[in-house]
Amino acid sequence: MTLRLTYPATAEDYRERARARLPRFLFDYLDGGATDEQTLRANETEWGSIKLRQRVLIDVDQVDTSTTLAGESCAMPAVLAPLGLAGMMARRGEVQAARSAESAGIPFTLSTVGICPVEEVQAAVTRAAWFQLYMIRDRARIKALLTKAWEAGCQTLVFTVDLPQPGMRHRDFRNGLSVTGPRAKALKVVQLLSRPGWLWDVALRGGPLNFGNLSDVVPDAGDLDAFKAWIDAQFDPTVTWADIEWLRRHWKGTLLLKGILDGDDARQAVNVGADGIVVSNHGGRQLDGVASGAGKLPDIVAAVGSETEILVDGGVRSGVDIFRALALGARGVMIGRPWAWALAGAGEAGLNNFLASLQQELRLAMTLTGVTRIVDIGKDQLDRYPEPGKRGEK
Ligand SMILES: Cc1cc2nc3c(=O)[nH]c(=O)nc-3n(C[C@H](O)[C@H](O)[C@H](O)COP(=O)(O)O)c2cc1C
């Protein structure tokens, strides 16, 4: 109760509000990571070890947070990351998030497994969404999805390469989300009934709750058993770099590869003609035990930073974290869970406030480190530059 009387100020505050609003299995699906969640924790804590240089007596009257990402003007170097099932976290969640991103002047990325179809999202905004795609076995469907996204106005394709199969997420098992059968159904019903506000707002008034871009193959997102069966059948673990070359030939817009965590893979991404990469471990949801985005960024910047555009995600929770990512050599960041926490916990107005506060924190970090333009943020603003790991040193 006390929670409701205060104003949410940080990503963590929105997270707590989302926890109070969402049925347990949905909150844990959003919040959780793979197995012991060590990588998830590393994502969230390791930005904090990057220390900045406080500088004084520099004219910082005019600080400008604007930049370009994938050739697009952005009010700050941040993008809303693709989150599957976001429309289950809030009513028509992807539409609300796209509107909020547009008013904040940043791109929104629509997941392949979002609830709202790309046409619905695009009809609500004037800014083109970025479209995220997984490689599915049915290549004709891939081509159809590419055409659908292009015709809806999307020009940037975020192709996710770190999910040949979904990771093992113990919270989803415990809550019955990744389990089929009557007992698991009953467990979910109990969790649903304890959140009447969500039932009224999202379940009753937020439909259709299906995977908008795939509604002909998986008609009902509420039927998680059918969704799981489809994922198991369609996610394609045979994908290789040759398929990315195929994709490059079929997508005439900007192509970003998301889920690169290794300097050698970053080099391959450049070689196959990607326009940029997203350094990511999928928010710690795939292989527990891999390094954090913050930890791998210096290696990857050392490997390909002068040749391609690098975004990074995983645990970015504040404007200061955005600044840290840029100081390590990224051009921008993706923000994942926090946008859905804000939307689920405090609605579109909450997300608007959260994005405004990210920008204000970034502006303040620039002010207090003595830089007025995004392009000037770099190693000079770091107290100490982390040495790239051996594999990054060519
Ligand atoms: C609930 C959830 C669903 C996700 N769904 C997708 C998805 O459909 N496609 C994708 O490329 N990444 C997906 N991701 C990964 C995010 O795009 C992003 O890489 C990650 O959330 C960044 O970490 P952060 O949440 O700590 O900011 C998902 C992440 C979460 C938490």
The ligand as a MOL file (V3000), in Angstrom:
LIG
                    3D

  0  0  0     0  0            999 V3000
M  V30 BEGIN CTAB
M  V30 COUNTS 31 33 0 0 0
M  V30 BEGIN ATOM
M  V30 1 C 10.2030 -11.0120 -21.4600 0
M  V30 2 C 11.2710 -10.8920 -22.5030 0
M  V30 3 C 10.9700 -11.2260 -23.8010 0
M  V30 4 C 11.9480 -11.0960 -24.7900 0
M  V30 5 N 11.6100 -11.3740 -26.0800 0
M  V30 6 C 12.5080 -11.1400 -27.0450 0
M  V30 7 C 12.1410 -11.3110 -28.4070 0
M  V30 8 O 11.0110 -11.6550 -28.7230 0
M  V30 9 N 13.0880 -11.0840 -29.3480 0
M  V30 10 C 14.3690 -10.6870 -29.0140 0
M  V30 11 O 15.2000 -10.4880 -29.8970 0
M  V30 12 N 14.7260 -10.5020 -27.7280 0
M  V30 13 C 13.8300 -10.7000 -26.7540 0
M  V30 14 N 14.1890 -10.4730 -25.4580 0
M  V30 15 C 15.5270 -9.9300 -25.1320 0
M  V30 16 C 15.4790 -8.4020 -25.1480 0
M  V30 17 O 15.2440 -7.9120 -26.4410 0
M  V30 18 C 16.7770 -7.7810 -24.6370 0
M  V30 19 O 17.8650 -8.3370 -25.3160 0
M  V30 20 C 16.9740 -7.9460 -23.1300 0
M  V30 21 O 15.7520 -7.8790 -22.4600 0
M  V30 22 C 17.9040 -6.8610 -22.6240 0
M  V30 23 O 18.1260 -6.9780 -21.2600 0
M  V30 24 P 17.3440 -6.1260 -20.1480 0
M  V30 25 O 15.9730 -6.7070 -20.0720 0
M  V30 26 O 18.1440 -6.3740 -18.9360 0
M  V30 27 O 17.3310 -4.6740 -20.5830 0
M  V30 28 C 13.2400 -10.6210 -24.4490 0
M  V30 29 C 13.5310 -10.3020 -23.1320 0
M  V30 30 C 12.5580 -10.4150 -22.1570 0
M  V30 31 C 12.8900 -9.9990 -20.7510 0
M  V30 END ATOM
M  V30 BEGIN BOND
M  V30 1 1 1 2
M  V30 2 1 2 3
M  V30 3 2 2 30
M  V30 4 2 3 4
M  V30 5 1 4 5
M  V30 6 1 4 28
M  V30 7 2 5 6
M  V30 8 1 6 7
M  V30 9 1 6 13
M  V30 10 2 7 8
M  V30 11 1 7 9
M  V30 12 1 9 10
M  V30 13 2 10 11
M  V30 14 1 10 12
M  V30 15 2 12 13
M  V30 16 1 13 14
M  V30 17 1 14 15
M  V30 18 1 14 28
M  V30 19 1 15 16
M  V30 20 1 16 17
M  V30 21 1 16 18
M  V30 22 1 18 19
M  V30 23 1 18 20
M  V30 24 1 20 21
M  V30 25 1 20 22
M  V30 26 1 22 23
M  V30 27 1 23 24
M  V30 28 2 24 25
M  V30 29 1 24 26
M  V30 30 1 24 27
M  V30 31 2 28 29
M  V30 32 1 29 30
M  V30 33 1 30 31
M  V30 END BOND
M  V30 END CTAB
M  END
